[in-house]
Amino acid sequence: MSVSRGKRNGLRQQIVLSGFGGQGILFLSRLLAEAAIAGGFPVLTSETHGMAQRGGVVVSHLKVGGFESPLVRAGRADLLLVLKEENVALHREFLAGGGVLIVNAPVPPDAGPGVRVHAVDADALALSAGAPHAVNLVLLGFALARIGGGTAGGFFCAPGEIREALSRRHGGGGSRLDDALSALDLGIAHGT
């Protein structure tokens, strides 16, 4: 990955998030963007969600660092986060050589040469925790723990920064925040 932890304004990371409508791809994208802004990073986002309300494919692009265009070009993403395994075939082309694929799947799918694949059955974990709507946060927590956050070679942010962003989004407390943090922590626990 091309993450540099030197000067904050020197960091550059390109992330593509993929799933189906209703899975919380746009929520994850905004959460990550808020964490980047709070961390002092420039950030650009773009999303495609045409038929999302009917369960169609949703794709979100997130660029952290000094970029001019919000769209991630094919072969340039450092990280591809996929909430529906079948979307790997649709969006694998975005990953750069040496990129990381984090996928919601019981077993790691074949993503081709040069891709580091990490899989977790986030659906099953969220369901067993009684929070089937929180698959997105389980997958994010898993990704943060598995590839690291706030370090070279990992996410631009650490789990604590995501917790803070969740707290800001949910007004600082309440059961929604508790549920969100529990889902994130569940993913972290399975990523270590």
KEPA-850871 format. One record per residue: x, y, z of N, C-alpha, C, O, CB in turn. Coordinates in steps of 0.1 Angstrom, whole numbers, padded with zeros to 4 digits, always signed. Glycine has a CB too. Layout:
XYZXYZXYZXYZXYZ ...
***
This chain:
+0008-0012+0000+0000+0000+0000+0009+0012+0000+0020+0012+0004-0010+0000+0012 +0004+0023-0005+0012+0035-0006+0009+0045+0006+0010+0057+0004+0009+0042-0019 +0007+0040+0017+0004+0049+0029+0018+0053+0035+0026+0044+0037-0004+0042+0039 +0019+0065+0036+0031+0071+0043+0027+0078+0055+0018+0087+0055+0039+0080+0033 +0033+0075+0066+0029+0081+0079+0039+0093+0083+0039+0097+0094+0030+0071+0090 +0046+0097+0073+0055+0109+0076+0047+0121+0079+0041+0122+0090+0064+0112+0063 +0047+0131+0070+0038+0142+0073+0024+0139+0069+0021+0132+0059+0043+0154+0064 +0014+0143+0077+0000+0140+0074-0004+0144+0060-0011+0137+0054-0009+0147+0084 +0001+0155+0055-0003+0160+0042+0004+0152+0031+0001+0153+0019+0000+0174+0040 +0014+0143+0034+0020+0135+0024+0014+0121+0023+0018+0114+0013+0035+0133+0028 +0004+0117+0031-0002+0105+0030-0011+0104+0018-0018+0114+0014-0011+0102+0043 -0011+0093+0011-0020+0090+0000-0025+0076+0000-0017+0067+0001-0013+0093-0014 -0038+0075+0001-0044+0061+0001-0057+0062-0007-0065+0071-0006-0047+0056+0015 -0059+0051-0015-0071+0050-0023-0079+0037-0019-0073+0026-0019-0068+0050-0038 -0091+0039-0016-0100+0028-0011-0113+0027-0019-0119+0037-0022-0103+0030+0004 -0116+0015-0023-0129+0013-0029-0137+0004-0020-0132-0006-0015-0128+0006-0044 -0150+0007-0018-0159+0000-0010-0170-0005-0019-0176+0003-0027-0165+0008+0002 -0174-0018-0017-0184-0024-0026-0194-0032-0019-0190-0039-0009-0177-0032-0037 -0206-0032-0023-0217-0040-0016-0230-0038-0024-0230-0034-0035-0218-0036-0002 -0241-0042-0017-0254-0040-0022-0261-0030-0014-0258-0027-0002-0262-0054-0022 -0272-0024-0020-0280-0014-0013-0285-0019+0000-0290-0031+0001-0291-0010-0022 -0284-0011+0011-0289-0015+0024-0278-0021+0033-0281-0024+0045-0300-0025+0022 -0266-0023+0027-0255-0029+0035-0247-0019+0043-0239-0022+0051-0246-0037+0027 -0249-0006+0040-0242+0004+0047-0229+0008+0041-0220+0013+0048-0240+0000+0061 -0227+0007+0028-0215+0011+0021-0213+0026+0022-0203+0031+0025-0215+0006+0006 -0224+0033+0020-0223+0048+0020-0220+0053+0035-0213+0062+0037-0236+0054+0015 -0226+0046+0045-0223+0049+0059-0208+0047+0061-0202+0056+0067-0232+0041+0068 -0203+0036+0057-0188+0033+0059-0180+0044+0052-0170+0048+0058-0185+0019+0054 -0183+0047+0040-0176+0057+0033-0176+0070+0040-0165+0077+0041-0181+0059+0019 -0187+0075+0045-0188+0087+0052-0181+0087+0066-0175+0096+0070-0203+0091+0054 -0182+0075+0072-0175+0073+0085-0160+0075+0083-0153+0081+0091-0179+0060+0091 -0154+0068+0073-0140+0069+0070-0136+0083+0066-0125+0087+0070-0136+0059+0059 -0144+0089+0058-0142+0103+0054-0141+0112+0066-0132+0121+0068-0152+0108+0044 -0151+0111+0076-0151+0119+0088-0138+0116+0096-0133+0125+0102-0163+0116+0096 -0134+0104+0097-0122+0100+0105-0110+0107+0098-0101+0112+0105-0120+0085+0105 -0109+0107+0085-0098+0114+0078-0098+0129+0080-0087+0134+0083-0099+0111+0062 -0110+0135+0080-0110+0149+0082-0106+0153+0096-0099+0162+0098-0125+0154+0079 -0111+0145+0106-0108+0147+0120-0093+0145+0122-0087+0151+0131-0115+0138+0129 -0086+0136+0114-0072+0134+0115-0064+0144+0107-0051+0143+0107-0069+0120+0110 -0070+0154+0101-0063+0164+0094-0059+0160+0080-0050+0167+0074-0051+0168+0102 -0065+0150+0074-0061+0146+0061-0071+0152+0051-0083+0153+0054-0062+0131+0060 -0066+0156+0039-0076+0159+0028-0082+0146+0023-0076+0136+0023-0068+0167+0016 -0095+0147+0020-0103+0135+0016-0112+0139+0005-0118+0149+0004-0110+0129+0028 -0114+0129-0005-0124+0130-0016-0132+0118-0016-0126+0107-0014-0117+0133-0029 -0145+0119-0018-0153+0107-0020-0162+0108-0032-0165+0119-0037-0162+0105-0007 -0166+0097-0037-0176+0096-0048-0183+0083-0046-0177+0073-0042-0169+0097-0062 -0195+0083-0050-0203+0070-0048-0212+0068-0060-0217+0077-0067-0211+0071-0035 -0215+0055-0063-0224+0051-0073-0234+0042-0066-0231+0032-0061-0217+0044-0085 -0247+0046-0066-0257+0038-0059-0270+0038-0066-0280+0037-0060-0259+0044-0045 -0270+0039-0079-0282+0038-0088-0294+0031-0082-0303+0038-0077-0279+0032-0100 -0294+0018-0082-0306+0010-0077-0304+0005-0063-0309-0005-0059-0308-0001-0087 -0296+0013-0055-0292+0008-0042-0305+0005-0033-0304-0004-0025-0284+0019-0035 -0315+0013-0035-0327+0011-0026-0333-0002-0029-0341-0007-0021-0337+0023-0028 -0331-0008-0040-0337-0021-0044-0327-0032-0043-0329-0043-0049-0343-0020-0058 -0316-0030-0036-0306-0041-0034-0296-0042-0046-0289-0052-0047-0313-0054-0033 -0295-0031-0054-0285-0031-0064-0271-0028-0059-0269-0026-0047-0288-0020-0074 -0261-0029-0068-0247-0027-0064-0244-0013-0060-0249-0004-0067-0238-0032-0076 -0237-0011-0050-0233+0002-0045-0217+0002-0044-0211-0007-0039-0239+0005-0031 -0211+0012-0050-0197+0014-0050-0193+0028-0045-0199+0037-0049-0190+0011-0064 -0184+0028-0036-0179+0041-0031-0164+0042-0032-0157+0032-0029-0184+0043-0016 -0159+0054-0037-0145+0056-0038-0141+0066-0027-0148+0076-0025-0141+0062-0052 -0130+0064-0021-0125+0072-0010-0110+0074-0013-0102+0065-0013-0128+0066+0004 -0106+0087-0014-0092+0090-0015-0088+0099-0004-0094+0110-0001-0089+0097-0029 -0077+0095+0003-0072+0102+0014-0058+0107+0010-0050+0099+0006-0071+0093+0027 -0056+0120+0011-0043+0126+0007-0045+0136-0004-0057+0140-0007-0033+0115+0003 -0035+0140-0010-0035+0151-0020-0039+0146-0034-0030+0144-0043-0022+0157-0021 -0052+0143-0036-0057+0139-0049-0065+0150-0055-0071+0159-0047-0065+0126-0048 -0067+0150-0068-0075+0160-0074-0089+0155-0079-0098+0163-0081-0068+0166-0086 -0090+0142-0081-0102+0136-0086-0107+0126-0076-0098+0118-0071-0100+0129-0100 -0120+0125-0074-0125+0115-0064-0126+0101-0068-0127+0092-0060-0138+0120-0059 -0125+0098-0081-0127+0085-0086-0113+0077-0086-0103+0083-0090-0132+0085-0100 -0114+0065-0082-0102+0056-0082-0102+0049-0095-0112+0043-0099-0103+0046-0070 -0091+0050-0102-0090+0044-0115-0086+0029-0114-0081+0025-0103-0079+0051-0124 -0089+0021-0124-0086+0007-0124-0071+0005-0121-0062+0012-0126-0090+0000-0137 -0068-0004-0112-0054-0007-0109-0047+0002-0100-0035+0002-0098-0046-0008-0122 -0055+0011-0093-0049+0021-0084-0053+0020-0069-0047+0026-0061-0053+0034-0089 -0063+0012-0066-0068+0011-0052-0058+0003-0043-0053-0008-0047-0082+0004-0051 -0055+0009-0032-0047+0002-0022-0055-0008-0014-0049-0018-0010-0041+0013-0012 -0068-0006-0013-0076-0014-0005-0090-0015-0012-0096-0005-0016-0078-0009+0009 -0095-0027-0012-0109-0030-0017-0116-0037-0006-0113-0048-0002-0109-0038-0030 -0127-0031-0001-0135-0036+0010-0148-0041+0004-0155-0032-0002-0137-0026+0021 -0151-0054+0004-0163-0059-0003-0172-0066+0007-0168-0075+0014-0158-0069-0013 -0185-0061+0008-0195-0066+0017-0203-0078+0011-0209-0085+0018-0204-0055+0021 -0202-0080-0002-0209-0091-0009-0198-0098-0018-0193-0092-0027-0221-0086-0017 -0195-0111-0015-0185-0118-0021-0186-0117-0037-0175-0116-0043-0185-0132-0017 -0198-0118-0042-0199-0118-0057-0194-0105-0063-0192-0105-0075-0214-0120-0060 -0193-0094-0055-0188-0082-0060-0173-0082-0063-0168-0073-0069-0192-0070-0051 -0166-0092-0057-0152-0092-0060-0149-0093-0075-0140-0086-0080-0145-0105-0053 -0156-0101-0082-0154-0102-0097-0157-0089-0104-0151-0085-0113-0163-0113-0102 -0167-0081-0098-0171-0069-0104-0160-0058-0102-0158-0049-0111-0184-0064-0099 -0154-0058-0091-0146-0046-0087-0131-0049-0084-0124-0041-0080-0151-0040-0075 -0127-0062-0086-0113-0066-0085-0103-0057-0093-0092-0054-0089-0111-0080-0088 -0108-0053-0105-0100-0045-0114-0095-0032-0108-0085-0026-0112-0108-0041-0126 -0101-0027-0097-0097-0015-0091-0084-0016-0083-0076-0007-0081-0107-0009-0081 -0081-0028-0078-0069-0031-0069-0056-0029-0077-0054-0034-0088-0070-0044-0063 -0047-0023-0070-0033-0022-0075-0026-0034-0072-0030-0042-0064-0026-0009-0069 -0015-0037-0079-0006-0048-0076-0002-0047-0062+0003-0036-0058+0006-0049-0086 -0003-0057-0054+0001-0056-0040-0010-0051-0031-0008-0049-0019+0013-0048-0038 -0021-0048-0037-0033-0042-0029-0039-0053-0020-0035-0065-0021-0043-0037-0039 -0048-0048-0012-0054-0057-0002-0069-0058-0004-0076-0047-0006-0051-0052+0013 -0074-0070-0004-0088-0072-0006-0093-0077+0008-0088-0088+0013-0091-0083-0017 -0103-0071+0014-0110-0075+0026-0124-0078+0022-0131-0070+0016-0109-0064+0037 -0128-0091+0024-0141-0095+0018-0149-0103+0029-0144-0110+0037-0139-0104+0006 -0162-0100+0028-0172-0107+0037-0175-0120+0030-0183-0121+0021-0185-0098+0039 -0168-0131+0034-0169-0144+0028-0164-0155+0038-0155-0152+0046-0161-0145+0015 -0170-0166+0038-0166-0177+0047-0151-0182+0044-0144-0185+0054-0175-0189+0046 -0147-0182+0032-0134-0185+0028-0128-0175+0018-0136-0169+0010-0133-0200+0022 -0115-0173+0018-0110-0163+0009-0112-0167-0006-0108-0178-0010-0095-0161+0012 -0118-0158-0014-0119-0161-0028-0106-0159-0035-0097-0152-0030-0130-0153-0034 -0105-0165-0047-0093-0163-0055-0094-0149-0062-0104-0146-0070-0091-0174-0066 -0085-0140-0059-0085-0127-0065-0074-0124-0074-0072-0113-0079-0085-0116-0054 -0067-0135-0078-0056-0134-0087-0043-0131-0081-0042-0128-0069-0059-0123-0097 -0032-0131-0089-0019-0129-0083-0017-0114-0079-0023-0105-0084-0008-0132-0094 -0008-0113-0069-0004-0099-0064-0014-0093-0055-0013-0081-0052-0002-0091-0076 -0025-0100-0051-0035-0094-0042-0034-0102-0028-0035-0114-0028-0049-0095-0048 -0034-0094-0018-0034-0100-0004-0049-0101+0000-0056-0091+0000-0026-0092+0006 -0054-0113+0002-0069-0115+0005-0070-0119+0019-0064-0128+0024-0075-0126-0005 -0080-0112+0026-0084-0115+0039-0099-0116+0040-0106-0107+0035-0079-0104+0050 -0104-0127+0045-0118-0130+0045-0123-0132+0059-0116-0138+0067-0122-0141+0035 -0135-0128+0061-0142-0131+0074-0157-0132+0071-0162-0125+0062-0139-0119+0085 -0163-0141+0077-0178-0143+0075-0185-0133+0084-0191-0136+0095-0183-0158+0078 -0185-0120+0080-0191-0109+0087-0206-0111+0089-0212-0107+0099-0188-0096+0081 -0212-0117+0079-0227-0120+0080-0230-0129+0092-0238-0126+0100-0232-0126+0067 -0222-0140+0093-0224-0149+0104-0221-0143+0117-0228-0145+0127-0216-0162+0102 -0210-0135+0118-0206-0129+0131-0217-0119+0135-0221-0119+0147-0193-0122+0129 -0222-0111+0126-0232-0101+0130-0245-0107+0134-0251-0103+0143-0234-0091+0118 -0249-0118+0127-0261-0125+0130-0260-0132+0144-0269-0131+0152-0264-0136+0119 -0248-0138+0147-0247-0145+0160-0246-0134+0171-0250-0138+0183-0234-0153+0160 -0243-0122+0168-0243-0111+0178-0256-0105+0179-0258-0096+0188-0232-0101+0175 -0266-0109+0171-0279-0103+0171-0280-0089+0165-0289-0081+0167-0284-0101+0185 -0270-0087+0156-0269-0074+0149-0267-0076+0134-0257-0071+0129-0258-0065+0155 -0277-0082+0127-0274-0085+0113-0273-0072+0104-0267-0073+0093-0286-0093+0107 -0277-0061+0109-0276-0048+0102-0262-0042+0103-0259-0033+0096-0286-0039+0107 -0253-0048+0111-0240-0042+0114-0229-0049+0107-0217-0049+0112-0238-0042+0129 -0232-0057+0096-0221-0064+0089-0210-0054+0085-0198-0058+0085-0227-0071+0077 -0214-0042+0080-0204-0033+0076-0194-0029+0086-0182-0028+0084-0211-0020+0071 -0198-0027+0099-0189-0023+0109-0181-0035+0114-0169-0034+0118-0197-0018+0121 -0187-0047+0113-0179-0059+0116-0167-0061+0106-0156-0063+0110-0188-0072+0116 -0170-0059+0093-0160-0060+0083-0150-0049+0085-0138-0052+0083-0166-0059+0069 -0154-0037+0088-0144-0026+0090-0135-0029+0102-0123-0027+0101-0151-0013+0092 -0141-0034+0113-0133-0037+0124-0123-0048+0121-0111-0047+0125-0142-0042+0136 -0127-0058+0114-0118-0069+0110-0107-0063+0101-0095-0067+0103-0126-0080+0101 -0110-0055+0092-0100-0049+0083-0090-0041+0091-0078-0042+0089-0106-0040+0072 -0094-0032+0100-0085-0024+0109-0076-0033+0117-0064-0030+0118-0093-0015+0118 -0081-0044+0122-0072-0053+0130-0063-0061+0121-0051-0063+0125-0081-0062+0139 -0068-0066+0110-0060-0075+0102-0049-0068+0095-0037-0073+0095-0069-0082+0091 -0051-0056+0089-0040-0049+0082-0034-0038+0090-0024-0032+0085-0045-0044+0068 -0040-0035+0101-0035-0024+0109-0041-0010+0105-0045-0008+0094-0020-0023+0108 -0042-0002+0115-0047+0011+0113-0038+0021+0119-0034+0020+0131-0061+0013+0119 -0035+0032+0112-0027+0043+0117-0012+0039+0116-0004+0045+0123-0030+0045+0132 -0009+0029+0108+0005+0025+0106+0008+0024+0091-0001+0022+0083+0008+0011+0114 +0021+0024+0088+0025+0022+0074+0020+0008+0070+0022-0002+0077+0041+0023+0073 +0015+0007+0058+0010-0005+0053-0004-0009+0057-0010-0019+0052+0019-0016+0057 -0011+0000+0064-0024-0003+0069-0033+0009+0065-0030+0018+0057-0025-0005+0084 -0045+0009+0072-0054+0020+0070-0048+0034+0074-0038+0034+0082-0067+0018+0078 -0053+0045+0069-0048+0058+0073-0052+0061+0088-0047+0071+0093-0054+0068+0064 -0062+0054+0093-0067+0057+0107-0066+0044+0115-0066+0033+0110-0081+0063+0106 -0067+0046+0128-0067+0035+0138-0081+0033+0143-0090+0041+0141-0057+0038+0149 -0083+0021+0150-0096+0019+0155-0102+0030+0164-0114+0033+0164-0096+0006+0163 -0093+0036+0172-0097+0046+0181-0103+0058+0174-0113+0065+0178-0086+0051+0190 -0098+0061+0162-0103+0072+0154-0117+0069+0148-0125+0078+0146-0093+0076+0142 -0119+0056+0145-0132+0052+0140-0142+0053+0152-0154+0057+0150-0132+0038+0134 -0138+0049+0163-0147+0049+0175-0151+0064+0178-0163+0067+0180-0140+0044+0188 -0141+0073+0176-0145+0087+0178-0154+0092+0168-0164+0100+0171-0132+0096+0178 -0152+0088+0155-0161+0092+0144-0175+0086+0147-0185+0093+0144-0156+0087+0131 -0176+0074+0152-0189+0068+0155-0196+0076+0166-0208+0079+0166-0188+0053+0159 -0188+0080+0176-0194+0087+0187-0199+0101+0182-0210+0105+0187-0183+0090+0198 -0192+0108+0174-0197+0120+0168-0210+0118+0160-0219+0126+0161-0186+0127+0159 -0210+0107+0152-0222+0105+0144-0234+0101+0153-0246+0105+0149-0219+0093+0135 -0232+0095+0164-0244+0091+0172-0246+0100+0184-0251+0095+0194-0242+0076+0177 -0241+0112+0183-0244+0122+0194-0237+0119+0207-0242+0124+0217-0258+0123+0196 -0227+0111+0207-0219+0109+0220-0224+0098+0229-0218+0095+0239-0219+0121+0227 -0235+0091+0225-0240+0080+0234-0252+0073+0230-0257+0076+0219-0242+0085+0248 -0258+0065+0238-0270+0058+0235-0268+0044+0230-0257+0040+0228-0278+0066+0225 -0279+0037+0228-0278+0023+0224-0273+0021+0210-0267+0011+0207-0292+0017+0226 -0276+0031+0201-0271+0030+0187-0256+0030+0187-0250+0023+0180-0277+0041+0179 -0250+0039+0195-0236+0040+0196-0230+0027+0202-0220+0021+0197-0231+0052+0204 -0236+0022+0213-0232+0010+0219-0232-0002+0209-0222-0010+0209-0240+0007+0231 -0243-0003+0201-0244-0013+0192-0233-0012+0181-0227-0022+0177-0258-0013+0185 -0231+0000+0176-0221+0002+0166-0207-0001+0171-0199-0008+0164-0221+0017+0161 -0204+0003+0183-0191+0000+0189-0189-0015+0191-0178-0020+0189-0189+0008+0202 -0200-0022+0195-0199-0036+0197-0196-0043+0184-0188-0053+0184-0212-0041+0203 -0203-0039+0173-0200-0045+0160-0186-0043+0156-0180-0052+0150-0210-0040+0150 -0181-0031+0157-0167-0028+0153-0158-0037+0161-0148-0042+0156-0164-0013+0156 -0160-0037+0174-0151-0046+0183-0152-0060+0180-0142-0067+0181-0155-0044+0198 -0163-0065+0176-0165-0079+0172-0156-0082+0160-0149-0092+0159-0180-0082+0168 -0156-0073+0150-0147-0075+0138-0132-0074+0142-0124-0082+0137-0150-0064+0128 -0129-0065+0151-0115-0063+0156-0111-0076+0162-0099-0081+0160-0114-0051+0166 -0119-0082+0171-0116-0094+0178-0113-0106+0168-0104-0114+0171-0127-0098+0187 -0120-0106+0157-0118-0117+0147-0106-0114+0137-0103-0122+0129-0130-0120+0139 -0101-0101+0137-0091-0097+0128-0077-0099+0134-0067-0098+0127-0093-0083+0124 -0076-0101+0147-0063-0102+0154-0058-0116+0154-0047-0118+0159-0064-0096+0168 
***
